[in-house]
Amino acid sequence: MTGMREFQTGATPTSGTVFDGVSGYVIIFALLVVSYALCAAQRATDPSPWAFLVILVTVAVVFRVTGTPPMIQHVAWVILSAAGLATIITALSSAGGHVLDIVFSTATMVALLVAPVAIIGHQVKRRGLNLEALLAAITAYVFVGLFFTFAFNLLSLVSSASIFDGTDDDSLANQLFFSFTTLTTTGYGNLVPSTATSQAVAVAEAITGQLFLITAVARIMRGAGARAGVAAPSKESP
């Protein structure tokens, strides 16, 4: 009876930690807000090492919340810890360089790609319309926007020409703003991709954003349908 009740309400069993269910996704979302703020404060093309560090922590939390197999979590923790330590040393020692910036940008992209895949894989197996499903969709959507931010950042670092037309610089803050306005197809027009490659990335992001919204809405509606479908038989008389 308890299992049926949890299925009907869309709730998930908890093991008594803050990383389970809704609270886990709240932590992920809070970390994403910090990552966004650190990227928005970066007025240079160079990727922010502190934003990268927060993103690494966020990915580690994603693995914990989504119940990734322990072996994968242990390997990921070793890799993320090593990358985090290297980031702290680099930031505190003021070490830098163009090659290091490219490495940071590429590593951030990989981390931002793995996280939404884990979230989607976790949620696609679940049923029920609840706050956890909504937060999962939002956090995965923000991860996608940040991923394309660093796709533009990497493109800017490896290109000799500006990726934006006009006098606007290729700062990480501008790349972040452009990424999310493209993802949501808002298109203010103040930032315009100037190269064929940056235009192709922008088109890919716009299409991804629309497909993601469609699938996210479908996921929520499927959860609502599953909940109604389970609740309906309870109205029948014995």
Buried (B, 14 or more C-beta within 10 A) or exposed (E): EEEEEEBBBBBBEEEEEEBBBBBBBBBBBEBBEBBBEBBBEBEEBBBBBBBBBBBBBBBBBBBBBBBBEEEEBEEBEEBBEEBBEBBEEBBEEEEEEEEBBBBBBBBBBEBBBBBBEBBBEBBEEBBBBBEBBBBBBBBBBBBBBBBBBBBBBBBBBEBEEBBBEEEBBBBBBBBBBBBBBBBBEEEEEEBBBBBEBBEEBBEEBBEBBEEBBEBBEEBBEBBBEBBEEBEEEEEEEE
